[in-house]
Amino acid sequence: MSMKITKAATLSPLQKEQVCMIWNNEYPQKLAINTTTFDEFLKSSTSHTHYLIVSEETTIIGWADTFDRGGDRWFSIIIDGSHQRKGLGHLLLNLIKEKENRLNGWVIDHHNDLKQNGESYQSPLAFYMRNGF
């Protein structure tokens, strides 16, 4: 499969829909969002840089965002489940780390939550620790 990484300051409505779909499929069910709540999430911070991994079919399969909130630089990353464990999260994280000297992230540190499909949500804490956090 061919893919490319694009960078943008804002997302189109279609891109927001696709990111919301990945978000809702991969994060715990209790964190589900729609495009309206996603817009509110984005508006709660400034200086966004979005990184999109896009398949040859122009479908987003990975999203990362760096942003300013509360005087610190933060990041979020989501990879579509069917593309996880292929190095894409590592690729996005390294790309972000090349551009940023300091980053903060928030992570769920347990496996007690369920995703929308009923599967157990697997905490990415070990991934981030392997990548220098």
N, C-alpha and C positions, 0 to 999 in steps of 0.2 A: 504494500500500500504506500502510495506517495503522500507526503504531507509537507506542510510548510508552517513556519511560525511567523505570525504578523504581530505588529505592535501598534497600539492605538491609544489616544487620549480619551476617547469616548467609544461607546458601543452603539451599533444600530439596533433598532427594535428587534430584528431577526436574531442578531447576535445575543441580545439580552434573553430572548426566549430560549435559545439553545443553551446558554449558560445556566439558566434557571432549571432546565430539564436535567442537565448533568448534576447540578446542585441537589435537586430533589431525589435523584436516583442514588446518589452516593453519600450524602450526609444523613444523619439520623432523621427519622420522620418528624420529630418534634421541631426541627429547624427548617421545615419546608417553607418555600417562598413562592411568590408569583412575581410578575414583572413590576407591579406596583411596589411591593415590599422590597424587591431588589433595587429599584430606583431610590427608595428611602435609605437603604443600606449604603448605596453609593454616595448619596447626598450628605451622609453623616460624616464624610471625610473629604479631603481635597487632594489635588495633585496626583490624580490617578494615571497610572501607566498600565494598560492591559496588554497581556501577551496571550495570543490565541494560537493553539495548534489546530490547524485546519486540514481535514482530509482532502483528497482529490475531488470528492463530491461536494466540497465547500461546507462540510459539516464540522462544527467545532467538536473536537475530542479532548481538548484540554484548555484550561483557562488559568491564568495567574494575574494578579493585580497587586501593584504596589501603590501605597497611598499614605497620606499624612493624616494623623488623628492624635489629638492631645499632645502635640509637640514632638511626636515620635513618628518614625517611618515603619509602616506595617506591610504585611503581605498576606495574600490568600492564594491557595492553589487547589484546583480540582482536576482530576483526570477521569474521563469516562471509564467505568469499570471494565469494559471489554478491551481497554488499551492499557490497563495498569500492569505493572511488573514488566514493562518493556523499556524502562529507562526514561520515559517522558517526563515524569515528575522531577527526576534528577536533572534532566536537561533544562527544564524551566527554572528550577531552583538555582542552578549554576548561572544561567543567563541573568537572573535577577541579582545574584550576588556579585556579578561583574559590574553592575551599575550602581549598587548600593553599598555603602560602608557599614551601615547599621540597620538591622531589621528586627522587627518584633512580629510574633505570630501568636495565635491562640489555637489551642488544640484540645480535643477531648481525650483524656488520658485513661479511658477505660473502654471495655467492650460490652457494656450493659445496655446500650441503646439498640433499637431496631431501625433498619432502613424501611422505606415504603414497601418494598417487596417482601418484607418479613424476615430478611436475612439479618444477622448480627452485624452491627457497624464495627469495623475493625479500626481501632485507634492508629493514626499515623505517627504516633510519638516515636517509635523505634526508627522510622524512616528519617525523621528530622534529626534525631540524635546521630544516626550514621552520617548525616550531611552537615555536621558541625554545629548543631544547635544544642 
